Amino acid sequence: MATLIFEDGRQATAEEIAGLAKTHRIKVEHRPVPATLAPSLARDLLDDATIAQLLNEIASDDRYPSRDLIVLHPTRPDNEQLASKFENWHRHPGDEIRHILDGGGVFGVIVDGKRADLHVEPGDFIVVPAGLEHNFRLTSERRLKALRYLSGSYGWLAEFTGRAA
């Protein structure tokens, strides 16, 4: 289950996480990854056919017009290049929606001028609302498989803010 750590090192209570959801529209819930997906998700890298199969097996959500699956792993040649891109602070014109299927990471968010880190793992479903400054960092394992939902037709457009990582 996702945990939220404030910049002073304190772990957020369930009430504080609920407060963030209410005041900043950050949504965090747990949606277990179907056990039937385990054989495919256990592979380091996935080919296009396997990704298409996984997308067909995972229930879609009519609120989001499209989705894809991001696969990061140390054996991927451009893994560090992609990972470092996500580490830069940015915001989006639409909600950023992720369902973590494998691996993990940390969403850094800026709320009330302060940084908080939301640690996510398999089964965590998160919505970072449009306009909220955030970044994403991989864990030391450097791997992630996440379903990415799109909330609008403008694609994965990011406005980088220039805040130091």
BAVEXLO-607694 format. One record per residue (C-alpha): x, y, z; residue in one letter. Coordinates in pm, whole numbers, padded with zeros to 5 digits, always signed. Example, Ala and Ser with C-alpha at 12.3 -4.5 7.8 and 13.67 -1.06 7.14 Angstrom:
# BAVEXLO-607694
+01230-00450+00780a;+01367-00106+00714s;
//
This chain:
# BAVEXLO-607694
+00000+00000+00000m;+00127+00349-00085a;+00290+00549+00193t;+00336+00924+00208l;+00652+01068+00365i;+00679+01441+00434f;+01007+01627+00371e;+01079+01623+00746d;+01082+01239+00733g;+00748+01191+00905r;+00508+00932+00761q;+00159+01064+00692a;-00136+00924+00880t;-00439+00784+00700a;-00623+01105+00795e;-00349+01321+00637e;-00360+01117+00317i;-00739+01157+00311a;-00688+01531+00365g;-00456+01551+00065l;-00720+01378-00142a;-00980+01629-00030k;-00777+01952-00053t;-00543+01871-00342h;-00739+01599-00527r;-00453+01348-00498i;-00616+01009-00519k;-00448+00699-00378v;-00614+00361-00365e;-00513-00003-00380h;-00631-00210-00677r;-00473-00556-00657p;-00294-00674-00969v;-00476-00980-01109p;-00278-01298-01038a;-00333-01410-01398t;-00094-01134-01510l;+00197-01260-01297a;+00370-01471-01568p;+00385-01178-01810s;+00475-00922-01545l;+00761-01143-01419a;+00946-01088-01748r;+01207-00811-01747d;+01100-00655-02077l;+00780-00697-02274l;+00731-00708-02649d;+00448-00522-02819d;+00229-00833-02843a;+00259-00900-02468t;+00184-00536-02387i;-00126-00550-02610a;-00234-00874-02440q;-00190-00720-02093l;-00386-00411-02193l;-00669-00636-02315n;-00669-00836-01990e;-00681-00534-01760i;-01023-00376-01735a;-01042-00038-01903s;-01190+00270-01742d;-01435+00467-01954d;-01333+00794-01784r;-00998+00789-01966y;-00990+00783-02348p;-00662+00594-02384s;-00392+00410-02195r;-00055+00247-02238d;+00193+00043-02040l;+00534+00180-01948i;+00804-00079-01888v;+01132+00024-01724l;+01403-00226-01632h;+01783-00211-01591p;+01825-00432-01899t;+01643-00176-02116r;+01912+00021-02305p;+01743+00359-02253d;+01623+00289-01897n;+01828+00557-01723e;+01750+00817-01989q;+01376+00759-01948l;+01397+00741-01569a;+01587+01070-01547s;+01323+01242-01763k;+01053+01149-01510f;+01271+01280-01223e;+01244+01639-01347n;+00973+01840-01173w;+00676+01905-01398h;+00301+01942-01420r;+00041+01836-01676h;-00270+02002-01820p;-00461+01682-01736g;-00457+01434-01453d;-00167+01186-01439e;-00311+00845-01361i;-00098+00539-01288r;-00172+00183-01179h;+00152+00020-01062i;+00166-00341-01182l;+00527-00432-01097d;+00826-00265-00938g;+00788+00062-00758g;+00883+00423-00726g;+00828+00752-00556v;+00599+01032-00670f;+00733+01357-00532g;+00455+01614-00498v;+00459+01978-00394i;+00169+02057-00163v;+00134+02385+00021d;+00487+02476-00091g;+00640+02165+00066k;+00761+01840-00080r;+00606+01506+00009a;+00704+01166-00131d;+00439+00910-00215l;+00600+00564-00226h;+00410+00331-00461v;+00424-00043-00518e;+00229-00307-00714p;-00144-00257-00684g;-00126+00113-00604d;-00347+00336-00817f;-00269+00707-00804i;-00414+01019-00960v;-00194+01329-00957v;-00433+01609-01049p;-00380+01847-01337a;-00151+02135-01249g;+00006+01978-00939l;+00386+01997-00953e;+00540+01652-00919h;+00814+01414-01030n;+00868+01039-01030f;+01177+00846-00921r;+01242+00476-00952l;+01343+00273-00648t;+01693+00126-00625s;+01568-00178-00824e;+01527+00060-01122r;+01223-00125-01258r;+00859-00046-01309l;+00560-00165-01506k;+00275+00082-01484a;-00050+00128-01665l;-00077+00494-01768r;-00421+00639-01828y;-00478+00955-02028l;-00747+01194-01909s;-00752+01406-02224g;-00661+01422-02591s;-00344+01633-02537y;-00119+01333-02476g;+00158+01306-02221w;+00233+01679-02242l;+00452+01795-01953a;+00544+02147-01850e;+00882+02127-01677f;+00909+02373-01390t;+01287+02389-01347g;+01273+02296-00978r;+01587+02105-00876a;+01536+01730-00838a;
//
